[in-house]
């Protein structure tokens, strides 16, 4: 697992084979938080609840831009649930990467 995320009782990950999602947003101004996560990917960032909410919206936008990419859609759908719950529960996410 490349990027593990923990918040209270919740846990999610972005596996090595899912890191490709960042290539879609690299240096694109429409995805500031996804780019921030990518820049801090190996530094174990914390993601705060308000950032989780913004990530939800960025992921929805990314999915809408690439509707035929089923693998991207599956990764995004899984992450949407996690970030949404973290926002709703006002949970800070602790990240650990390889």
N, C-alpha and C positions, 0 to 999 in steps of 0.2 A: 504494500500500500504506500502510495507516494505522499498523500496529504490526508491525515486523520483529523477530524474535527469533533470536539467534545463540548457539550453544553448541558449541564445538569445531568439528567438521565439519558439524554439523546446522544447519538453517535452516528457519524456519517463519514464518508471518505471520497476523495477523488483519486482513483487508481492511476498508476503509470499510464495505462492505455487510454485514460480519459483526459489526460492533460491537453490533448488536441483541441479541446474546446477553447483554450486560450488563444489559439492561432486565429480564431474567428474575430477576436476582439482586440488583438494586439495593436496598441497605440490608437485605437478608435475612440474619439472623444465621447461617443454615445454610451460607452461602457466604462466609466471612470472607476467604479468599485471592483469590477472584474479585473481590470488592469492593475489596480492596487493590490488585490489578492495575488495576482501573478508575480508582481514585483517583489512581494514579501513571501512568496511561496516557500522558500527554503529557510526563512527566518522565524518560522513559528509565530505568525501574527495572531492577534486577538481581533475578533470581529464583534462589534457591539450591536445591540438590538436594532438601532436605527439603520445601521449599515446592512444588517440582514434584510430589512424591509426593502432597501434600495436594490440589493442583490436579487431579490425576488423579481422586481420590475425589470432589471437588466436581463435576467435569464428569460423572462417571458418575451422580451423584445428580440433576443437572440434566437429563440425558438421560432418566432414569427418570420424572421429573415431567412431561415433555412428549413422550410416546412417538409422538404423531401428527405432530409437527413434523419433517418429513424434512430440511428445510434446516438446522435447528438440529442435528439428528443428524449430518448430513454434516460440519458445521463441528466439532462436538465430536469425532467419530471421528478427524479429522485431527489435532486438537490433543492428543488422548489419546496417540497414538503419539509425538509430539514430547516431551511432558512426561514420559512413561514412560521413554523412552530417556535423557533428561537425568538423571532420577533414577538409573537403573541405571548410567549412566556417571559419576555423581557430578560432573556438569557444571553450572556456573553459567551462567545465561542472561543475556546482555546484550540489552537491549531498546532499540529506536530507533523513535520515532514522528514523524509529520509535524509 
